[in-house]
Structures are given as C-alpha cells and as structure tokens.
Amino acid sequence: MLYPDGMTHAERLAQSFLAHRTALTTLLSEIPEESATHAPWDGAMTFISLGDHLDASSRGILAALGGQAPSRDVVPSQTLQEARMRLQDSGQQVTAALTALSDEDFARVVPAFGGRQMPVSQLAELLTAHEAHHKGQMWLMARQVGVKPPFFMSM
C-alpha cells in the first residue's frame, strides 16, 4: 500500500519508530554518566536498565517478526555509553527490518509473547508503542537529574 507521499506502510512504521528511537538516543547522549544509575524509586529501572530493556525488546520483536524465539541471554550494559551503542545498533536493525516488510508480511501471524499469536502488523505497531512508553519514563527521569529533554520525536 502506498500513501499519497509515495511511502509504503512499512516505511511509515520504520519512520515512526526511528523518530522515537533517535529522540531517545539524543536524550541519552545528554545524560551524564554519573546519572546512569538514577532510578525514580527503589526497584525502578535506571537509565541503563531501561536502555537495555528497550534494546532487548526490540531484538525480541525482530526475532518474532522472523518467526524465531527471542534470546533470553542478555548481558547488562556496564555503562550508559554501552547502552546507547546497543540502542543505536538495534535501532538500525529494526528500521531495516520494518522497511523490508511487504503488505503480505503484515498479514502473517507469528508467535509473540507468552505463546500468543499476533499479526506482524500488530507486533510492529506494538514495538513503537512500547518504545514511546519507556521513552516517556526517561523524559521524566531526565528532568529529575536536571537534563531538559529534546522534542519528543526527531523530525
């Protein structure tokens, strides 16, 4: 399916995901390393663990899009810089994978979380929604450590 601007549905999804991921990596580049382990409450995820969570989730959804089980062997990042690099890498992989989807791919049903079966279209949209959800948490956390977040999406 082509939109009036000539973009495919897959390209639109990839563009939307990348707009969120780029804004997130921009924010994380402004967080000082000494704030990397800031958590808004006891037991909450830190900047590093949220970055790792988004990276692992992205890679898990990529695996599901390909009909594979996600890897459970995630080694935590030791620094915020390492988490940023992982997010940049998985962001490129997700963007490429989403862009490559055909209209027929969106109708495919694949194994997802907890044994659920989901259409690829729903899984692809869930990826961006999940990204935006946790990015919002990091926006608030950034303000808590004195960093003014950039615009919520990269345009």
C-alpha positions as a printed Julia matrix, in Angstrom:
155×3 Matrix{Float64}:
  0.0     0.0    0.0
  1.33    3.42  -0.93
  0.43    6.62   0.86
 -0.08    9.86  -1.1
  3.54   10.84  -0.4
  4.72    7.6   -2.04
  5.75    5.88   1.19
  4.74    2.32   1.92
  3.1     1.27   5.17
  6.37   -0.42   6.15
  8.35    2.77   5.5
  5.89    4.77   7.62
  6.22    2.35  10.53
 10.01    2.42  10.24
 10.0     6.22  10.11
  7.76    6.45  13.19
  9.91    4.02  15.17
 13.1     5.81  14.13
 11.67    9.22  15.12
 11.18    7.9   18.67
 14.47    5.97  18.84
 16.51    8.93  17.54
 14.94   11.28  20.09
 15.71    8.72  22.8
 19.36    8.31  21.82
 19.67   12.1   21.61
 18.35   12.37  25.16
 20.66    9.64  26.42
 23.65   11.44  24.9
 22.84   14.36  27.22
 22.56   12.27  30.41
 25.82   12.42  32.38
 27.4     9.05  33.14
 27.12    9.78  36.89
 23.31    9.79  36.46
 23.27    6.49  34.55
 22.05    4.52  37.56
 19.38    7.03  38.6
 16.07    5.36  39.37
 12.93    7.33  40.29
 12.09    4.92  43.14
 13.55    1.83  44.8
 13.33   -1.08  42.41
 12.66    1.07  39.33
 14.69    0.69  36.16
 17.65    3.03  35.7
 18.66    4.82  32.51
 20.97    1.9   31.75
 18.43   -0.82  32.5
 15.69    0.96  30.53
 18.07    1.25  27.59
 18.91   -2.44  27.86
 15.21   -3.3   28.18
 14.33   -1.38  25.0
 17.25   -2.95  23.15
 16.3    -6.48  24.24
 12.61   -5.86  23.47
 13.46   -4.57  20.01
 15.63   -7.57  19.29
 12.93   -9.88  20.67
 10.3    -8.38  18.4
 12.7    -8.64  15.46
 13.1   -12.33  16.23
  9.31  -12.75  16.44
  8.85  -10.98  13.1
 11.12  -13.65  11.65
  9.21  -16.44  13.39
 12.0   -17.09  15.92
 12.07  -17.1   19.71
 13.81  -14.11  21.33
 17.15  -14.65  23.03
 16.99  -14.72  26.81
 20.76  -14.3   27.24
 21.03  -10.55  27.69
 24.18   -9.28  29.37
 23.51   -5.94  31.12
 25.37   -2.87  29.89
 28.08   -1.69  32.26
 27.89    1.96  31.22
 25.37    4.36  29.74
 27.62    4.63  26.67
 27.33    0.88  26.13
 23.53    1.05  26.46
 23.45    3.95  23.94
 25.51    1.96  21.44
 23.2    -1.03  21.79
 20.17    1.18  21.2
 21.74    2.71  18.1
 22.58   -0.74  16.74
 19.17   -2.27  17.41
 17.51    0.9   16.08
 19.27    0.43  12.74
 18.31   -3.24  12.65
 14.66   -2.53  13.48
 14.44    0.24  10.89
 15.87   -2.03   8.19
 13.59   -4.93   9.16
 10.44   -2.78   9.24
 11.26   -1.13   5.92
 11.7    -4.56   4.31
  8.21   -5.78   5.28
  5.74   -6.27   2.44
  1.98   -5.79   2.62
  1.69   -9.6    2.67
  4.08   -9.77   5.63
  1.77   -7.59   7.72
 -0.98  -10.21   7.46
  1.27  -13.06   8.67
  0.6   -14.36  12.17
  3.7   -15.15  14.21
  4.4   -16.45  17.73
  4.78  -13.48  20.06
  4.97  -13.06  23.83
  3.91  -15.79  26.2
  2.84  -18.09  23.38
  0.39  -15.57  21.91
 -0.08  -15.47  18.17
 -0.07  -11.96  16.69
 -0.24  -10.49  13.21
  3.03   -8.89  12.14
  1.17   -5.58  11.74
  0.16   -5.58  15.41
  3.62   -6.61  16.58
  5.25   -3.84  14.51
  2.91   -1.22  15.99
  3.48   -2.6   19.49
  7.2    -2.04  19.02
  6.76    1.71  18.55
  4.16    1.99  21.33
  6.5     0.2   23.75
  9.36    2.48  22.71
  7.26    5.61  23.29
  6.04    4.34  26.68
  9.52    3.84  28.11
 10.88    6.92  26.38
  8.3     8.93  28.33
  9.66    7.46  31.55
 13.16    8.55  30.57
 11.93   12.07  29.77
 10.71   12.41  33.36
 13.86   10.83  34.76
 15.98   13.26  32.74
 14.17   16.18  34.32
 14.81   14.62  37.75
 18.58   14.74  37.11
 18.46   18.28  35.69
 18.51   17.5   31.96
 16.0    19.23  29.68
 14.78   16.64  27.16
 14.72   17.39  23.44
 11.48   17.4   21.43
  9.76   14.04  21.94
 10.32   12.93  18.33
 13.11   13.54  15.9
 11.72   15.23  12.81
